[in-house]
């Protein structure tokens, strides 16, 4: 067998393997997505926001690294940007800290 035939066989085998792997990979992804959708609908799983995910990761790190008894985990969120309606004052506020000044 010469070098050219060997390279062609190698390329064909590689291409077929990649097609087979890609097909199995796509089927597995579809099955996982279907299962996750069903679990979310049944409320067995929840979709977390980025902030909730960061909170859980930080809390797990806190628990893993903390050796002091009675230590307190603190998490601070950022106020959402946008317009807030303050019902007591009847004003539109862009910055939540403006409510404390009046």
Secondary structure, 3 states (H helix, E strand, C coil): CCHHHHHHHHHHHHHHHHHHHHHHHHHHHHHHHHHHHHHHHCCCCCCCCHHHHHHHHHHHHHHHHCCCCCCCCCCCCCCCCCCEEECCCCEEECCCCHHHHC
